[in-house]
Amino acid sequence: MSDGEVFNKEAFEQQVLFSGMVYNRPTSKVGISPTDIDLMLELNGNVCMAEIKKEDTELTTGQRILFKNMAKMWRNSGKQFVVFYCTHNEPVYKPVLAAHTKVKAYLNTYSADFTDMEEEMTLDKAIRGWMAKHKILES
């Protein structure tokens, strides 16, 4: 069982670059390229994801498309899906504690788009609330 710590610190500190990985479709002038996902939890087919950005940085168009399409894929599965868009204001030389980031918006299984949070909430509190609401840990 993990306590949330990094298993391989050397690998964690090594950058993985997607340079040159742009894939063009013949029907579009815009190519697609890989993205990373900052957090993913899965239990019995129920999935929680989070994308964490520096404050005042928006999700990219490609990330929005990815998350919306993933939500659509879960709609008829009988399982739950959520992605939280979070922000932080730490300087680049300091680590960001994901649990304490601020959730700005979320997209779930039945959402057409991201919904802004009505109250201020940390990512940890949002995940725990989602799990409790859908009885994720009880399945």
C-alpha positions in Angstrom: 0.0 0.0 0.0 1.3 3.5 -0.9 1.4 6.4 1.5 1.3 8.8 -1.5 5.1 9.1 -1.6 7.0 8.8 -4.9 8.3 5.2 -5.4 11.3 6.1 -7.6 12.6 9.6 -6.9 15.2 9.5 -9.7 12.6 8.6 -12.3 10.2 11.2 -10.9 12.8 14.0 -11.3 13.6 13.0 -14.9 11.7 15.0 -17.5 9.7 13.1 -20.1 9.6 15.2 -23.3 7.1 14.9 -26.1 9.2 16.9 -28.6 8.4 16.0 -32.2 5.3 14.0 -31.3 2.7 15.9 -33.3 0.3 13.8 -35.3 -1.6 15.5 -38.2 -4.9 14.3 -39.6 -5.5 14.7 -43.3 -8.8 16.4 -42.6 -7.4 19.0 -40.2 -4.9 21.8 -40.3 -4.2 21.2 -36.6 -2.2 18.3 -35.3 -2.6 16.5 -32.0 0.1 15.9 -29.5 0.4 14.0 -26.2 -0.5 15.3 -22.8 0.3 14.2 -19.3 -2.2 13.8 -16.5 -1.1 15.0 -13.0 -3.3 12.6 -10.9 -5.2 9.5 -11.6 -7.0 7.2 -9.2 -8.9 4.0 -10.2 -11.0 1.6 -8.2 -13.2 -1.0 -9.8 -13.6 1.0 -13.0 -14.4 4.3 -11.2 -11.8 6.9 -12.2 -10.8 10.3 -10.7 -8.3 12.5 -12.5 -6.8 15.9 -11.8 -4.9 18.4 -13.8 -3.0 20.9 -11.7 -1.9 24.2 -13.2 -0.1 27.4 -12.0 -2.7 30.0 -11.0 -4.0 31.9 -14.0 -3.0 29.1 -16.4 -5.9 27.5 -18.3 -6.4 23.9 -19.5 -5.3 23.6 -23.1 -7.9 23.0 -25.8 -6.6 19.4 -26.2 -6.8 18.7 -22.5 -10.5 19.9 -22.5 -11.3 17.7 -25.5 -9.6 14.7 -23.9 -11.4 15.0 -20.5 -14.8 15.6 -22.2 -14.4 12.5 -24.4 -13.3 10.4 -21.4 -16.4 11.5 -19.5 -18.6 10.5 -22.5 -17.0 7.0 -22.5 -18.0 6.4 -18.9 -21.7 7.5 -19.4 -23.1 4.0 -20.1 -20.6 2.1 -18.0 -22.4 2.2 -14.6 -19.2 3.6 -13.2 -18.2 7.1 -12.1 -15.7 9.5 -13.6 -14.5 12.9 -12.5 -11.7 15.2 -13.4 -10.7 18.2 -11.2 -9.0 21.3 -12.6 -6.9 22.7 -9.8 -4.5 25.6 -9.4 -1.6 26.6 -7.1 0.6 29.6 -6.6 3.9 28.0 -5.6 7.0 29.3 -7.2 8.6 26.9 -9.7 11.5 26.0 -7.3 9.1 24.7 -4.7 7.2 21.4 -4.8 3.4 21.5 -5.1 1.4 19.5 -2.6 -1.4 18.2 -4.8 -3.7 17.6 -1.8 -3.7 21.3 -1.0 -4.2 22.7 -4.5 -7.5 24.6 -5.0 -10.2 23.0 -7.2 -11.4 25.6 -9.7 -13.7 23.4 -11.7 -14.8 19.8 -12.3 -16.2 17.6 -15.1 -18.0 14.4 -14.2 -19.6 11.4 -16.0 -22.7 13.4 -17.0 -21.3 16.9 -17.6 -21.1 18.4 -21.0 -18.4 20.8 -19.8 -16.4 21.9 -16.7 -18.5 23.4 -13.9 -16.9 26.0 -11.7 -16.7 25.2 -8.0 -19.4 26.9 -5.9 -17.2 26.8 -2.7 -13.5 26.9 -2.2 -12.1 23.4 -1.7 -8.8 21.5 -1.7 -8.2 18.6 -4.1 -8.0 16.2 -1.2 -11.4 17.3 0.1 -13.0 17.1 -3.4 -11.7 13.6 -4.0 -13.0 12.4 -0.5 -16.4 14.0 -1.2 -16.6 12.4 -4.6 -15.7 9.0 -3.2 -18.2 9.3 -0.4 -21.0 10.6 -2.6 -20.6 7.6 -5.0 -19.6 5.1 -2.3 -16.4 4.4 -4.3 -14.6 2.8 -1.3 -17.5 0.6 -0.5 -17.7 -1.1 -3.9 
